[in-house]
Amino acid sequence: MLNFLRMAKKSLEYISDIELNRAYTRAKTLTVIQAILVFIMLVFAVLMTIDNGVNPFTFLPLIFTPMIIAGVLQMRHFKKEMKRRNEQE
């Protein structure tokens, strides 16, 4: 995992500011969409649990939650790189 993060950090150093800004915007948009979808899944899971009891769909939102966490971490990484570039200028 750490090796992957080092590779990602190194590749961010070589992309342009415009590409970095686009990647940040894309990551932010996808993370927000994923969060909304997981929230909707959570609401339906609660409603289904109330009606039918515990079933496999009850735990489905928990399976997709790490994707949101990964998106937030990726956004932080992009933001940190943008901040580093702004401090150098």
Secondary structure per residue as TSV (DSSP state, phi and psi in degrees):
chain	resnum	aa	ss	phi	psi
A	1	M	-	360.0	-46.0
A	2	L	H	-64.4	-35.3
A	3	N	H	-62.4	-40.2
A	4	F	H	-62.6	-42.8
A	5	L	H	-64.9	-37.8
A	6	R	H	-64.3	-41.9
A	7	M	H	-64.3	-41.6
A	8	A	H	-64.7	-40.7
A	9	K	H	-65.3	-41.4
A	10	K	H	-64.9	-39.7
A	11	S	H	-70.2	-29.8
A	12	L	H	-67.9	-28.2
A	13	E	H	-67.5	-23.1
A	14	Y	H	-100.1	-5.6
A	15	I	S	-90.7	158.5
A	16	S	-	-75.4	166.4
A	17	D	H	-62.4	-38.4
A	18	I	H	-65.8	-45.0
A	19	E	H	-63.7	-38.3
A	20	L	H	-65.1	-41.9
A	21	N	H	-64.6	-40.4
A	22	R	H	-64.3	-41.9
A	23	A	H	-64.2	-40.3
A	24	Y	H	-63.8	-45.4
A	25	T	H	-62.5	-42.1
A	26	R	H	-64.3	-44.0
A	27	A	H	-64.7	-39.8
A	28	K	H	-65.3	-45.0
A	29	T	H	-62.3	-47.3
A	30	L	H	-65.1	-37.4
A	31	T	H	-66.8	-40.9
A	32	V	H	-64.7	-44.0
A	33	I	H	-62.2	-43.8
A	34	Q	H	-62.3	-40.6
A	35	A	H	-64.1	-40.9
A	36	I	H	-64.2	-44.9
A	37	L	H	-64.3	-39.7
A	38	V	H	-67.1	-36.0
A	39	F	H	-63.8	-42.9
A	40	I	H	-63.1	-42.0
A	41	M	H	-61.9	-37.9
A	42	L	H	-64.6	-42.5
A	43	V	H	-62.0	-46.9
A	44	F	H	-65.5	-35.2
A	45	A	H	-64.1	-41.3
A	46	V	H	-65.6	-44.3
A	47	L	H	-63.6	-41.5
A	48	M	H	-67.4	-34.9
A	49	T	H	-67.6	-38.6
A	50	I	H	-65.2	-42.2
A	51	D	H	-77.0	-47.7
A	52	N	H	-111.2	-3.5
A	53	G	-	86.3	-173.5
A	54	V	S	-72.3	131.6
A	55	N	-	-142.9	175.7
A	56	P	G	-60.0	-28.9
A	57	F	G	-70.3	-15.4
A	58	T	G	-63.1	-36.5
A	59	F	S	-97.0	0.6
A	60	L	H	-59.8	-42.6
A	61	P	H	-61.6	-30.9
A	62	L	H	-67.8	-29.0
A	63	I	H	-70.7	-34.4
A	64	F	H	-90.0	-8.9
A	65	T	H	-61.1	-40.0
A	66	P	H	-60.0	-26.0
A	67	M	H	-65.0	-37.4
A	68	I	H	-67.3	-42.8
A	69	I	H	-61.9	-42.4
A	70	A	H	-63.3	-38.7
A	71	G	H	-64.1	-41.5
A	72	V	H	-65.7	-42.1
A	73	L	H	-64.4	-37.9
A	74	Q	H	-65.6	-41.0
A	75	M	H	-62.3	-41.7
A	76	R	H	-61.6	-40.3
A	77	H	H	-63.5	-44.2
A	78	F	H	-63.2	-43.5
A	79	K	H	-64.5	-39.8
A	80	K	H	-63.4	-40.0
A	81	E	H	-67.3	-40.2
A	82	M	H	-64.6	-40.2
A	83	K	H	-65.0	-41.0
A	84	R	H	-61.3	-40.9
A	85	R	H	-67.9	-37.3
A	86	N	H	-69.1	-32.5
A	87	E	H	-72.3	-29.1
A	88	Q	H	-73.2	-28.2
A	89	E	-	-78.0	360.0
